[in-house]
């Protein structure tokens, strides 16, 4: 004569199958991995500061702190546009390269 397995055993097996399916769907729907922009160079000309990143993915922008013409005034922060890898981010620097106190590249992957 055939006997049914206990109900709790069927329930545990069903829950395990649902959990495995959910985990598989999570991995299948996960976004592709991205790498922050890299190999970035910074340049400064008489009217601007700029950055160019040539590897990775995501966005970058130039970020600079300028000393004022009058030392009694506060420093000025200038930000460039967000640019994709391979494109240039540029910010205005009306006072020229000698007034750049600090400069770096902000990155988003």
C-alpha positions as CSV (number, residue, x, y, z in Angstrom):
1,X,0.0,0.0,0.0
2,X,1.2,3.5,-0.9
3,X,1.7,6.0,1.9
4,X,2.1,9.8,1.5
5,X,5.3,11.4,2.8
6,X,4.8,13.7,5.8
7,X,3.5,17.1,4.8
8,X,6.4,19.0,6.4
9,X,8.9,17.2,4.1
10,X,7.0,18.3,1.0
11,X,6.8,21.8,2.3
12,X,10.5,22.0,3.0
13,X,11.3,20.6,-0.4
14,X,9.0,23.2,-2.1
15,X,10.5,26.1,-0.1
16,X,14.0,25.0,-1.1
17,X,13.0,24.9,-4.8
18,X,11.5,28.4,-4.5
19,X,14.6,29.7,-2.8
20,X,16.9,28.2,-5.5
21,X,14.7,29.7,-8.3
22,X,14.7,33.1,-6.6
23,X,18.5,33.1,-6.2
24,X,19.0,32.1,-9.8
25,X,16.8,34.9,-11.0
26,X,18.7,37.4,-8.9
27,X,22.0,36.4,-10.5
28,X,20.4,36.4,-14.0
29,X,19.0,39.9,-13.5
30,X,22.1,41.4,-11.9
31,X,23.6,44.4,-13.8
32,X,26.9,44.0,-15.5
33,X,30.0,44.9,-13.5
34,X,31.5,48.3,-14.2
35,X,35.0,49.7,-13.6
36,X,35.6,53.3,-12.6
37,X,37.3,55.4,-15.2
38,X,41.1,55.1,-15.1
39,X,44.2,56.4,-16.8
40,X,43.1,59.9,-16.2
41,X,45.2,62.9,-17.1
42,X,44.8,66.5,-16.0
43,X,45.8,69.6,-18.0
44,X,45.6,73.3,-17.3
45,X,45.7,76.1,-19.9
46,X,45.4,79.8,-19.7
47,X,41.6,79.7,-19.6
48,X,40.6,76.2,-18.3
49,X,41.5,73.0,-16.5
50,X,40.5,69.7,-17.9
51,X,40.6,65.9,-17.4
52,X,40.6,63.0,-19.8
53,X,40.2,59.4,-18.8
54,X,40.9,56.6,-21.3
55,X,40.0,53.3,-19.6
56,X,37.2,51.8,-17.7
57,X,33.5,52.8,-17.8
58,X,31.4,55.4,-16.1
59,X,31.9,59.2,-15.8
60,X,34.6,61.6,-14.7
61,X,34.8,65.4,-14.1
62,X,37.6,67.8,-13.3
63,X,37.4,69.4,-9.8
64,X,39.8,72.3,-9.1
65,X,40.4,74.8,-6.3
66,X,41.7,78.2,-7.4
67,X,43.5,80.8,-5.4
68,X,41.9,84.2,-5.8
69,X,43.6,87.2,-7.4
70,X,43.3,89.1,-4.1
71,X,44.7,86.9,-1.3
72,X,42.2,88.4,1.2
73,X,39.3,86.6,-0.7
74,X,38.4,82.9,-0.3
75,X,39.5,80.2,-2.7
76,X,37.2,79.4,-5.6
77,X,36.0,75.9,-6.5
78,X,35.4,75.1,-10.2
79,X,33.8,71.9,-11.5
80,X,33.7,70.5,-15.0
81,X,31.0,68.7,-16.8
82,X,30.5,65.0,-16.3
83,X,32.1,63.2,-19.2
84,X,32.2,59.6,-20.4
85,X,35.5,57.8,-20.8
86,X,37.3,59.1,-23.9
87,X,35.7,62.5,-23.6
88,X,37.1,65.7,-21.9
89,X,35.7,67.4,-18.9
90,X,36.5,71.1,-18.8
91,X,36.1,73.9,-16.2
92,X,36.8,77.6,-16.7
93,X,39.9,79.0,-15.0
94,X,39.9,82.7,-15.8
95,X,43.1,83.4,-13.8
96,X,45.4,80.9,-15.4
97,X,47.4,77.8,-14.4
98,X,49.5,79.6,-11.7
99,X,46.3,80.2,-9.6
100,X,45.4,76.4,-9.4
101,X,45.8,75.4,-5.7
102,X,44.6,71.8,-6.1
103,X,43.1,69.7,-8.8
104,X,41.7,66.2,-9.0
105,X,39.3,64.0,-11.0
106,X,35.9,62.9,-9.6
107,X,34.9,59.4,-10.7
108,X,31.6,57.5,-11.0
109,X,31.5,53.9,-12.1
